[in-house]
Amino acid sequence: MKGGVSLVRKAIKTLEAEELKEKKTEQVKKLPKGKKKSRSSKEEDLIKSLMKILSAEKQEGETVPDFERKVKEESSRVLELEL
């Protein structure tokens, strides 16, 4: 009998968790578009700029220290940091 009771309790907890998940999903869907989490255009531009800088390859004849310095300088410029 104990096994049956614990099985029923687990089933109830599972159903309650599923109902809670559905309610949360519906609440998010009802939010105005501006309230949903999204990146701003400034963040998107920053990400794209950094990806471009970090995907650059070392040019032929360019030394490793020169390449590293160039990547650091361009990254700091985009991030508005001082080295």
C-alpha positions, 0 to 999 in steps of 0.5 A, spaced: 500 500 500 505 504 501 508 503 494 501 505 491 501 512 495 508 514 494 506 513 486 500 517 487 504 523 490 509 523 485 504 523 479 501 529 483 507 533 484 509 531 476 502 534 474 503 540 479 510 541 476 507 541 469 501 546 470 506 551 473 511 550 467 505 551 462 502 557 466 509 560 466 509 559 459 503 563 458 505 569 462 511 570 458 507 569 451 502 574 454 508 579 455 508 585 450 514 584 445 518 590 449 518 586 455 521 580 453 528 579 454 532 581 447 539 584 446 539 591 444 541 594 437 548 597 441 549 590 444 548 586 437 553 591 434 558 590 439 558 583 439 558 583 431 564 588 432 568 583 437 566 577 433 569 580 426 576 582 430 577 575 434 576 572 427 581 575 424 587 571 422 594 573 422 597 576 416 603 573 412 609 576 414 606 579 421 609 577 427 605 574 433 606 580 438 604 585 432 598 581 431 596 580 438 597 587 439 593 589 433 587 584 436 588 587 443 588 595 440 582 593 436 578 590 442 579 595 447 577 601 442 570 597 440 570 596 448 572 603 449 577 601 454 584 604 455 590 599 456 
